Amino acid sequence: MLKSWPIILIVFLVAALYLIRGRPRNIYLVDFACYKPDEADMMSKQQLLDIMSSTFVDEAVHLQKKVLERSGYSDKTYLPESIRRLPEKIMTFEESRKGTEKVIFGAIDDLLAKTKVKAREIGIVIVNIGLYNPTIKTEYVLTPTPSLSSMIVNHYKLGVDVLTYNICGMGCSAGLISIDLANRLLQTQVSAYAMVVSTESTDSGYNLGKDKSKLVSNCLFRVGAAAILLSNCFSDSRRSKYKLMHVVRTHKGVDDRAFKSIYQEQDEDGNIGISLSKGPMVVAGETLKSNITTLGPLVLPMSEQLLYFGYLIARKFFKLKNIKPYIPDFKLAFEHFFIHAGGRAVLDEMEKNLDLTEWHMEPSRMTLYRFGNTSSSSVWYELAYSEAKGRIKKGDRAWQIGFGSGFKCNSVVWHALKTINPAMEKNPWTDEIRHFPVNVPLVMPLSV
């Protein structure tokens, strides 16, 4: 019997190892950094409208004026030099590349300084950017060669075995898609760091044509970027801020209306632009409902799940069409909501659909006001806002929601591992957080 103990021990260890490796690894968000552009990159709505007045016909100017007046943006958002220098000069490819490098490297430099991680320790790099069309008037949408992820590898001298990925054309929800990809990759790695960089090439969406549906995006997008460091090392759990709990992705691309709601195409004059249909808000609401149908059972208390299940039974089996829709109370599942700051209408729709309070919406609305629509990085500026306000407490649950072309809705859920002390934080809000929140007028008049 004693002679069989070594065999039994080996079998036990192999079984234990199999069970451990079979379970998902815990993924930790060590820290993140959001890029704050220089004051020289700041441009007021009136300054942007003045540029438009010298670039477009009167009808197009008045349309964009109306959008800017109702945007909910402050006069302290940021635009790239390629737009600020219009109409005198069209920026070259190389100048635009340098502008993109400035934004990306700025976010990464801040991240490395905050985490004290050496660049060569990073084993995975994921960059997401919606568009890259750096000369504005080019006939084709370009992707830089080498890629943006290779640009990072070269600049920071990362290891030869680093895994790099570029995510393009997936819209404002791509940042959370990148988190999902990083999570999946870290499940297969041993003691690894993954860095996600979310940004947008703002001048790529700028359209100089006459098609009204393509002019709205000229008023929306602003400069911004976020860099996020994830780890699967248990040793990082003590110093990390958050633990990844859930990722839920919903794609409505099978529906033609959803697919075409945000669509890049050429007009009759060959100008490339992003066409926004009249139905993105409806599509966003429908996609959100599909997303929370999957997310709800993962996060809602049983009482809410039973109430929602009862509503579905009444609707589908008892054919009670007039019954009032039941909206699960997600405030019982989360302390914080970070909804992509895509526009005032988007936030109004989400506030109504999720029955949220002004306090819950504050990070998203103030991010929209102060920084504008920074695309996929907006949810990180919102999280930074709550950290700067001292709102994040140990044990809190945070829900990031991203929307993007396709049409996609993605959710990421985080669990706070520590109480964030704003006095120890440095982010884009730090020096001015005392001035927020502010009252944002429905209309801020501009002159032509």
C-alpha positions in Angstrom: 0.0 0.0 0.0 2.8 2.4 0.9 4.5 1.8 -2.4 1.4 3.1 -4.3 1.5 6.5 -2.5 3.9 8.2 -5.0 1.5 7.2 -7.8 -1.6 8.4 -5.9 0.3 11.7 -5.1 1.2 12.2 -8.8 -2.4 11.5 -9.9 -3.7 14.0 -7.3 -1.3 16.7 -8.4 -2.1 16.2 -12.1 -5.8 16.4 -11.3 -5.3 19.6 -9.2 -3.3 21.2 -11.9 -6.0 20.3 -14.5 -8.7 21.9 -12.3 -6.6 25.0 -11.7 -5.8 25.5 -15.4 -9.4 24.7 -16.4 -10.7 27.7 -14.4 -10.7 31.1 -15.9 -7.8 33.3 -14.7 -8.5 36.4 -12.7 -7.7 39.5 -14.8 -6.7 42.6 -13.0 -6.8 46.2 -14.2 -3.5 47.5 -12.7 -4.1 51.1 -13.7 -5.1 53.3 -16.7 -4.2 56.7 -18.1 -6.1 59.2 -20.2 -4.4 61.6 -22.5 -4.9 65.3 -21.8 -3.9 67.4 -24.9 -1.9 70.6 -24.7 -3.8 73.9 -24.3 -2.7 74.8 -27.8 -4.9 72.0 -29.1 -8.0 73.5 -27.5 -10.6 74.9 -29.9 -13.9 76.5 -29.0 -17.2 75.7 -30.9 -17.1 79.2 -32.3 -13.6 78.8 -33.7 -14.6 75.5 -35.3 -17.7 77.1 -36.8 -15.6 80.0 -38.2 -13.4 77.4 -40.0 -16.6 75.7 -41.3 -17.9 79.1 -42.5 -14.8 79.5 -44.7 -14.9 75.9 -46.0 -18.6 75.0 -46.6 -21.6 76.5 -48.4 -24.1 78.4 -46.2 -26.6 75.6 -46.0 -23.9 73.2 -44.7 -22.6 75.8 -42.2 -26.1 76.4 -40.7 -26.6 72.6 -40.3 -23.3 72.2 -38.4 -24.0 75.3 -36.4 -27.2 73.8 -35.2 -25.5 70.6 -34.2 -22.7 72.4 -32.3 -25.1 74.6 -30.4 -26.9 71.6 -29.1 -23.9 69.3 -28.7 -23.5 69.8 -24.9 -19.8 70.5 -25.5 -17.8 73.1 -23.7 -15.3 75.5 -25.4 -12.4 73.5 -24.0 -12.5 70.4 -26.1 -9.5 69.5 -28.4 -9.1 69.1 -32.1 -6.0 68.0 -34.2 -3.8 70.5 -36.0 -5.0 69.2 -39.3 -8.5 70.6 -38.6 -7.3 73.7 -36.8 -5.2 74.8 -39.8 -8.1 74.5 -42.3 -8.7 75.9 -44.9 -5.2 77.3 -45.4 -3.3 74.0 -45.3 -4.2 70.4 -45.8 -2.0 68.3 -43.5 0.4 65.8 -45.0 0.4 62.1 -44.1 3.6 62.4 -42.1 2.3 65.4 -40.1 -0.8 63.5 -39.2 1.2 60.4 -38.2 3.2 62.6 -35.8 -0.1 63.9 -34.4 -1.3 60.4 -33.8 2.0 59.4 -32.2 1.8 62.4 -29.8 -1.6 61.3 -28.5 -0.8 57.5 -28.2 2.6 58.0 -26.7 1.2 60.6 -24.3 -1.3 58.1 -22.9 1.3 55.3 -22.7 4.0 57.4 -21.0 1.5 58.4 -18.3 0.5 54.7 -17.9 4.0 53.5 -17.5 4.8 56.3 -15.0 1.8 55.3 -12.9 2.3 51.6 -12.9 6.1 51.5 -12.7 6.0 48.7 -15.3 8.9 48.5 -17.7 7.9 48.6 -21.4 9.7 45.3 -22.1 7.6 43.5 -19.4 4.5 44.0 -21.6 3.7 40.8 -23.6 0.5 41.9 -25.4 -0.3 45.2 -27.1 -3.7 45.9 -28.5 -4.5 49.1 -30.3 -8.0 50.1 -31.4 -8.7 53.1 -33.7 -11.9 53.5 -35.7 -10.5 55.3 -38.8 -7.1 56.3 -40.1 -7.4 58.6 -43.1 -4.8 61.2 -42.2 -4.9 63.6 -45.2 -8.6 64.4 -45.0 -9.0 64.8 -48.8 -7.4 61.5 -49.8 -9.5 59.4 -52.1 -9.1 56.3 -50.0 -9.1 55.4 -46.3 -5.5 54.5 -45.4 -4.1 52.3 -42.7 -0.5 53.2 -41.7 2.2 50.7 -42.6 3.8 49.6 -40.3 0.8 49.4 -38.0 0.1 51.6 -35.0 0.9 48.6 -32.7 4.3 48.2 -34.5 4.8 51.9 -34.0 4.5 51.3 -30.3 6.8 48.3 -30.3 9.5 50.4 -32.1 9.1 53.5 -29.9 9.2 51.6 -26.6 11.6 48.9 -27.7 9.3 46.0 -26.7 10.5 42.4 -26.7 10.7 40.3 -29.9 8.1 37.9 -28.6 5.4 40.6 -27.9 1.9 39.8 -29.4 0.5 42.8 -31.2 -3.0 43.4 -32.6 -4.7 46.3 -34.4 -8.4 46.7 -34.3 -9.8 49.1 -36.9 -13.2 50.1 -38.2 -15.2 48.8 -35.1 -16.4 52.2 -34.0 -16.7 53.7 -30.5 -17.3 50.3 -28.9 -13.9 49.0 -29.9 -12.2 49.9 -26.7 -14.3 47.4 -24.8 -13.8 44.8 -27.6 -10.1 45.3 -27.0 -10.6 44.5 -23.3 -12.4 41.3 -24.3 -9.5 40.3 -26.6 -7.0 41.1 -23.9 -8.9 38.9 -21.5 -9.1 36.0 -23.9 -5.3 36.3 -24.6 -4.4 36.5 -21.0 -6.3 33.3 -20.3 -3.7 31.5 -22.4 -0.6 33.2 -21.0 1.4 32.7 -17.8 2.2 35.8 -15.7 1.7 38.4 -18.5 0.8 42.0 -18.9 -1.5 43.3 -21.7 -1.7 46.9 -22.7 -4.8 48.2 -24.5 -4.6 51.6 -26.3 -7.9 53.2 -27.4 -7.9 56.3 -29.6 -9.3 57.8 -32.7 -7.9 59.7 -35.7 -10.2 62.7 -35.4 -9.4 64.2 -38.8 -10.3 60.9 -40.5 -14.0 61.5 -39.9 -13.9 65.1 -41.1 -15.9 65.5 -44.3 -15.5 68.4 -46.8 -18.5 67.4 -49.0 -22.1 68.6 -49.3 -24.0 65.5 -48.1 -25.9 66.6 -44.9 -25.8 63.1 -43.4 -22.0 63.1 -43.5 -21.6 66.6 -41.9 -22.8 65.8 -38.4 -19.7 63.8 -37.5 -17.6 66.9 -38.2 -19.1 68.4 -35.1 -18.8 65.3 -32.8 -15.4 63.8 -32.6 -12.5 65.2 -30.4 -9.0 64.3 -29.6 -8.5 61.7 -26.8 -6.8 58.4 -25.9 -6.6 55.9 -23.1 -4.0 53.3 -22.2 -4.9 50.4 -19.9 -2.7 47.9 -18.3 -4.1 44.4 -17.5 -2.5 41.6 -15.7 -3.2 37.9 -15.0 -0.6 37.8 -12.2 -2.0 37.1 -8.7 0.9 39.1 -7.3 -0.6 42.2 -9.0 -4.0 41.8 -7.2 -2.9 43.9 -4.2 -1.8 46.9 -6.2 -4.4 46.7 -9.0 -7.5 49.0 -8.9 -10.1 46.7 -10.4 -10.9 43.1 -11.2 -12.6 42.1 -14.5 -15.9 40.4 -13.8 -17.9 40.1 -17.0 -17.7 41.0 -20.7 -20.9 40.8 -22.8 -20.8 41.7 -26.5 -23.9 42.1 -28.8 -23.7 42.5 -32.6 -26.8 43.5 -34.6 -25.0 43.5 -38.0 -27.5 40.9 -39.3 -30.1 43.7 -39.3 -29.7 45.9 -42.4 -31.1 49.0 -40.6 -28.6 48.6 -37.7 -25.7 47.8 -40.1 -26.3 51.0 -42.2 -27.1 53.3 -39.2 -23.5 54.5 -39.1 -21.9 53.9 -42.5 -18.8 55.2 -44.1 -19.1 55.9 -47.9 -18.2 58.2 -50.7 -20.5 61.0 -51.9 -21.1 61.8 -55.6 -18.0 64.0 -55.6 -15.8 61.3 -54.2 -15.6 62.7 -50.6 -15.4 60.0 -48.0 -17.5 60.5 -44.9 -19.5 58.8 -42.1 -23.2 58.9 -42.8 -25.4 58.9 -39.8 -29.0 57.8 -40.4 -32.0 59.1 -38.5 -32.3 56.0 -36.5 -29.2 55.4 -34.4 -31.0 56.1 -31.1 -33.6 53.5 -31.8 -31.0 51.0 -32.9 -28.9 51.8 -29.8 -31.9 51.2 -27.6 -32.7 47.9 -29.2 -29.1 46.7 -29.1 -28.8 47.7 -25.4 -31.9 45.6 -24.6 -30.3 42.5 -26.3 -27.1 43.1 -24.4 -28.7 43.5 -20.9 -30.8 40.3 -21.6 -27.5 38.5 -21.5 -25.9 40.6 -18.8 -28.8 40.7 -16.4 -28.7 37.1 -15.2 -25.0 37.6 -14.4 -25.3 40.6 -12.3 -28.9 41.2 -11.1 -30.2 40.0 -7.7 -32.6 37.1 -7.9 -35.6 39.3 -7.0 -35.0 41.5 -10.1 -34.5 38.4 -12.3 -37.8 36.9 -11.2 -39.7 40.2 -11.8 -38.2 40.5 -15.3 -38.9 36.8 -16.0 -42.5 37.3 -14.9 -42.8 40.3 -17.3 -41.5 38.1 -20.2 -44.0 35.3 -19.4 -46.8 37.8 -19.4 -45.8 39.2 -22.7 -45.0 36.0 -24.6 -47.3 33.4 -23.2 -50.3 35.3 -21.9 -50.1 37.8 -24.9 -50.6 40.8 -22.5 -49.5 43.4 -25.1 -50.6 46.4 -23.1 -48.6 45.5 -20.0 -46.1 48.2 -19.1 -42.5 47.2 -20.0 -40.5 46.1 -16.9 -37.0 47.7 -16.8 -34.7 45.8 -14.3 -33.2 48.0 -11.7 -29.6 47.9 -12.6 -28.9 50.3 -9.7 -29.1 47.2 -7.5 -26.3 45.6 -9.4 -23.9 48.6 -10.0 -22.8 51.6 -8.1 -21.3 53.3 -11.2 -22.4 53.6 -14.8 -20.0 54.7 -17.5 -21.9 55.1 -20.8 -20.1 56.0 -24.0 -20.3 59.8 -24.3 -21.4 59.6 -28.0 -23.7 62.6 -27.8 -26.4 64.2 -25.7 -29.1 62.2 -27.4 -27.3 58.9 -26.7 -27.0 59.8 -23.0 -30.6 60.9 -22.7 -31.8 57.7 -24.3 -29.7 55.6 -21.9 -30.8 57.5 -18.9 -34.4 56.8 -19.8 -33.9 53.2 -20.7 -32.0 52.3 -17.6 -33.9 54.6 -15.3 -30.8 56.3 -14.0 -30.4 59.4 -11.8 -28.5 62.6 -12.6 -25.7 61.4 -10.2 -25.3 58.2 -12.2 -25.2 60.1 -15.5 -22.8 62.8 -14.2 -19.5 61.2 -15.3 -20.8 60.6 -18.8 -22.4 64.1 -19.2 -19.4 65.9 -17.8 -17.0 63.9 -20.0 -19.1 64.9 -23.0 -19.0 68.5 -21.9 -15.3 68.8 -21.1 -13.7 66.5 -23.7 -16.5 65.9 -26.3 -16.9 62.5 -28.0 -13.4 60.9 -27.8 -14.8 57.7 -29.3 -13.8 54.5 -27.6 -11.7 56.2 -24.9 -14.7 58.1 -23.5 -15.6 55.4 -20.9 -12.1 55.8 -19.4 -12.4 59.5 -19.1 -15.6 58.8 -17.2 -14.0 56.4 -14.9 -11.2 58.9 -14.3 -13.9 61.5 -13.4 -15.4 59.3 -10.7 -11.9 58.5 -9.3 -11.1 62.3 -9.2 -14.3 62.8 -7.4 -13.4 60.2 -4.8 -16.5 58.1 -5.6 -14.8 54.7 -6.1 -14.9 52.6 -2.9 -13.6 49.1 -2.3 -16.2 46.6 -3.4 -18.0 48.9 -5.8 -19.2 47.5 -9.1 -18.8 49.6 -12.3 -20.5 49.1 -15.7 -18.9 50.4 -18.8 -21.2 50.5 -21.9 -19.9 51.1 -25.4 -21.8 51.6 -28.6 -20.4 51.4 -32.1 -21.0 51.0 -35.8 -22.1 47.6 -37.0 -24.2 48.0 -34.8 -22.6 46.9 -31.5 -23.3 47.2 -27.8 -20.6 46.0 -25.4 -20.6 45.8 -21.7 -17.6 45.4 -19.3 -18.1 45.0 -15.5 -15.4 45.8 -13.0 -15.1 45.2 -9.3 -13.2 47.8 -7.3 -10.4 46.2 -5.3 -9.6 49.3 -3.3 -10.9 52.7 -2.4 -9.4 55.2 -4.7 -7.9 58.2 -2.9 -8.2 61.2 -5.3 -5.3 63.0 -3.6 -3.1 60.1 -4.8 -4.4 60.2 -8.4 -3.2 62.2 -11.4 -5.5 62.2 -14.3 -7.0 64.8 -16.8 -9.6 65.9 -14.2 -7.3 66.3 -11.2 -6.5 70.1 -11.6 -10.1 71.1 -12.4 -12.4 68.6 -10.8 -13.5 71.1 -8.1 -15.3 73.0 -10.9 -17.6 70.0 -11.8 -20.4 69.2 -12.2 -21.7 72.2 -14.2 -25.0 73.0 -15.6 -25.0 72.5 -19.4 -27.5 74.6 -21.3 -29.7 72.8 -23.9 -28.6 75.4 -26.5 -25.4 77.4 -26.5 -25.8 80.1 -29.3 -23.1 80.6 -31.9 -22.8 83.2 -34.7 -22.0 82.9 -38.3 
